[in-house]
Amino acid sequence: MLVLGSLLALASGMLMALAAALEKYEGMRTALTSKGFALLAALSRRPLWVVGILASALGWVVETASLVLAPVPVVATLRNAGRGVLVPFGRGWLAERFGRAEMTGIVLTILGGAITAFGASGAATRRQPLGDLTLLEVAAGCAVFAAIVAEVSRRIADDLPGGGVAGTNLESPRSKAAGIAAGAAVGVLFAGTGIYSKEIGDRIALHGLFGGLGGAFVTPDPYLMVASTIWAQSILQQAFRRANAASVASANASVASTGLIAAGFALYGQHTDGTIGRIALFGGIVVATLGTIMLAASRPPVQATLASVELDGAATAETTSLEPAVDGPAVDGPAVDGPAVDGPAGGGPAVASRSSNGSADHEGRRDGGAGVSRHATPRD
């Protein structure tokens, strides 16, 4: 049972990773100024995004089955490890860039999950449904904590240039921090949905498919799960626009795993056997938390494309030039659709080069020996 449950948990994480990749791909192409539930409404008309949601739903079914067969800590941490496939997805398909600190953070969250799973491997699986009052208390606690973390993310985003519009400043460290914080808020809500999923799965295991589902629909479980999932999705789509999908997924999975592990011990009476198990359990949580902190604090690669966003079939791109102006003789030549631009400016030669929209909008000027570079952004 433990082996099968562990494999299902890993498969669940991989399905969630596929869903995240599809959702981010469509999210970066659709209604960039929309937020919250308006964004979900716009995305619901994109076929690939709908496929991503279906993959996420399938991942939930697999996760529910794994929670019936394996202890909560094992499921939570192996599901986290399965999301590691988002790194090759991000590099190969989403054109995401990962710095060393960010890659280290992703590896630490996965490693922390594996260590935690080892520490909890001796825990027994308990199938005892919780009371309605307990479930409502769990839902209230998750909602309050998620709202606080989401507000922190919003305040960080509001301080960004451009008024915090998602899809801008993609390589900014503050944008990444806002995305990671939003991912953590989603993790809190996913911890709650994990508990509701276990409740439904336990009822099915105890009373059969139809008896279990019938019993579940007279409890708050399915309704709390649907409400939490919709709210989490609205935050998650904003997070994908601010940070790499793998980083957002690692942050939310790390928080969700820690929350589910805490629920396993506090609500379901699970425990570890021996000192080594306890050390591994809490050590794994610390390692995963450290990885999440590194993700939030990591900086993008030095030379990076600021944005390459396809919006309803129209792609725009900007690239930062980090090379200083170089002293030397005047450089002149033909610009696109126009004559050469040359001559002294500010006591030194000016350099004109072509921009992507066909105008000479990049000048290097020598003024008192200091190099100044100016890049004019093309406008639609």
N, C-alpha and C positions, 0 to 999 in steps of 0.2 A: 504493500500500500504506500509506504513512504517513497519508494523509488518512483512509482507511477505518479504519485502526487507531485514529486519534485520535477519530473519531466514535463508534466502539464503546466506547472508554474513557470518553467523556463519558456515553454511554447507560448504561454500567455504574454510574457514580456516581449517576445519577438513579434507577436501580432500587434501589440501596442506600439512597438517601434515602427512597424510598417504603417500603422494608422497615423502616427505622428508625422512621418515623412510626407504622406499624401496630404494631410491637413495643412502642413506648413507650405508645401508647394502651391496649393491652391490659395491659401491665405495670403501669400505674398503677391498674388496676381489679382486679387479681388477687393474692391471697395476699401482702398487704403485709409480713408478718413472715417470709416465706420468703426464703432466700438460696441462692446457688450452684446446685447441680444440683437441689435440691428446688424452687427457683423455676422452673427449666426444665420440670420434670415438671408443675407446676401450669399453666404457660402453654401446654403442649402440648395442653391440653384446650380452649383458646380458639380458635375458628375464625379470627378476624382475625389472631391471632398466627401461626397456621400459614400463612395467606396471605402474611404478611410474610416468613416463612422461605422460602417458595417464590419470592417476588420476589428475595430475597437469593441464592438458588441460581441463578436465571436471570441475575442480575447477575454471578455468578461465571463462568457459561458465557460471557457476553459479554466479561468481562474476560480470560478465557483466550484467546479469539479475538483480542482486541486485542494481547495480549502476543506472539502469533505474528507479527502484522503490523507492529508499531511498537516502537521502542526502549523499554526499561523506564522510563526517566525520563519520557518523554512520556505513557505509559499511567498511571503513578502520579500524576502531577500533574493531568492532565485528569480522571481519576476523582475526584480531590479536588474539582475545580471543579464537577463535576456534583452534588455533595452540597449545593451552595449552595441548592437548591430546598427544603431543610429549613426555611429561615427563613419563607417564606410558609406552609408546612405547619404550622410551630409556632405561628405567630400565628393562623392562621385555623381550625385544627382542634384543636390541642392546648392552646389558650389560654395559650401561653407568653408571657412578657414579656421584652423585650430592652432592656438599658440601652445607652447610647452606647458605652461601652468594650467591651461584649460584641459589639455589631454591628461595631465597628472591628476587633476580633480576628478575627471570621469573615471580613470582607473581606480582611484581611491574609493569612490562610491561603490563601484562594482566589487572591489576587494573587500571593503567593509561588509557588504552584503554576504559574501561567501563566508567570511569569518563568523558573522552573526549566525548564519545557518548552521555552521558546525557547532557553535555553542548551544544552539537550541535543538540539535538533532535528537536529544534524548527526551524531549518533551512529548507528552502523550496527547493524542487528539481527543478533544472533549466535544460531545454533541449535546449541549443543553441550551435550548433557546433562551434568550434574555427576555425580561419583562418589558412591556410597552413603555413604562416610565423610564427604565434604564435606557432604552433606545432613544427616547426623546431627549434625555439628558446628554447622550452622546452627540446627537444631532445639534443641539444648542451649543455645546462646547466647540464642536468643529466649525460651526457657522461663525461664531464670535471670533475665534482665532484666525480663521481664513479671511474674514473681513478686515481684521487689523493688518495682516500681512499684505493683503491686496491694496489697502490704503497706503501702506509704505511704498509699494511698487508704483502706485499712481503718483505719489508726491515726487519720487525720484524722476519719473518720466516727465512730469510737468516742468521740471527744471531744465529739460533738454532744449536746445535750440529747435525752433519749429513748433513750439507749443506742445511738445509731447505727442505729436502725430505718429502713430505706429508706422513703421516702414522707412523712417528717416533716421539718420545717425546710426546706421546699423553696426558700425565698427566702434562706436563710442563706448568707453568703459562704463559710463553711467547708464547707457542704454542696456548694456549687458547685465548690469546689476539690477535694473528694473525688471528685465526678463527673468532673471534667476529668482528674484523675490516673488514675482507672479507665479513662477513654477512651484515655489514653496507653498504658496497659498493653495494652489491646485492639489499639492500633496496632502494638505490637511483634509481637504474635501474627499480625496481618494481614500484616505485612511478610513473615513466614515463609510464610504461606499463599500470598502472591503469588509467592514463589520456587517453591513446589511446583506452583502453577498453571502457571507458565511452563514448568517441566520437562515436565509432562503435555502442554501445548500444543505444545511443540517436538517431542516424540516423535510426536504425531499428524501434524504438518507433515512430518516426515521419513519416516514409515513408513505413513501412511494411518491412517484411523480405527481399524480393528480391530487392525492391527499396532501402532499407537501405544499404544492402551489395554492390549493384551496385554503389551507391554513395560513399561508404567508399573506394572502390578499386581505385577510381580516386583521392584520397587524400593520404598524406604520412602515415596515421594512421597504416594500416596493415603492411606496410614495416618497419616502425620504431619499431612496436611492435615485429615483428619476430626478427629483428636484436638485439634489446635490450634483448629479452628473451634468445637467444643463448649465448650472451655475459654473461648474468647473470648466466646461467646454468654452464658455464665454471668456473666462480669464485666460485659458490655455492658448486660444488663438491670438490674443494680444501678446502673450509671452513669446510665442514663436516668431513674432515680427520684431522682437527686440534682441534676441539672442539665438545662438545655434540650437537646433532642435535637440541634439544629443545632450547639451548642457541643461536645457530646460527639463528634459525628461529625467536626467540624472538627479536634478534638484527635487523634482516632485516625487520621484520614486524613493529617494532617500528619506524624505519626510514621511511619505506614506508608509514605508516599511517600518520606520521607528514607531509611528503611531499604531500600526497593526500589532507590532511586537508588544508594545505597552498594553494594548487591549487584550492580547493573549494571556498576559500575566494578571492584569487587573480584573478582567471580566470573565475569563474562562478558566482561571485557576491553573494555567500551565506553569511549569517550573523546569529548571535545569538540574542535571545530576552532577554533583561534584564541583570542586573549586575550579577545575580547568574549564568546565562548561560555562561557569559564570564569568570567568575572565574573558573567554572568547566572545561571549554574548555582548558584554558591555564594551569590550575592546573594539569589536566590530562596529558597534554603534558610533563610537568615538571616531574611528577611521572614516566611516561614511560621512559623518558630520564635517570632519576636516576637509574631505573632498568637496562637499557642497560649498564650504566657505571659500575654498580655492577657486571654484567655478565663478563665484560672485566677484572675487577680487582680481581675477585674471584679466590681462590686457590683450587686445588683438595683435596680430603680427604687424610689424612696423610699416611695411609697404602693403597696403590693402586697397582693394576696390571698395569705395564708400557705398556704392549702391548699384545694383544691376537688377532692376525690378521690372518685370513684364506686367503691364496693366492693360487687360483686355486686348492683348495682341500688340501693344505699342511698347517697345523696350527703350529705356533710357539708361545711360551709364555715365558715371563720373569717375575719374581716377586722380588721386592725389599725387603731386610731384614733390618729392622730398629732396631734390637736388638743388643746392644753392646756386645762385648766379655766379658765373665764372668770369674773372677779369680777363680781358684779352682784346684783340682787335674787333672792329665792328663786323657783324655778320649780317648780310642782307641777301635777299633772294625773293623769288616770287611767292606770294601768298595765294591761297585758293581764291579764284575768281577776282583777283585784284593785283595791283602792282606791288613791287618790293617795298618793304617798310624798313627804313634805316635812318641813321643820323644820330647825333649826340643828344643825350637827355640827361640833365642834372650833372654835367661835367663828365659824361662817359658815354660809350656807345650803347645803343638799344638793340635788343634782339627780339625779332618777331617770329612767331611760329604759328602753325595752323592749329585750329581747334576742330572738334568733331562736327561743328555745325557750319564749317566753311569760312569762318571769319578769323582774322588775326587778333586773338583776344588774350594771348599769353605773352607778357613782356618781361624780359629780365633787364633790370636797370642797375647801373653802377653809380652809386651816389656816395661819395666820400669813402670809397673802398668797401662799403657794406653791401652785400647782395640782398636784393629784395625781390621776391617772386609773387606775382599776382595771377590768380586763375579766375577767369570769369565763367560763371556757370551758365550753360546754354539754357534758355527758357523755351517752353513749348509755345 
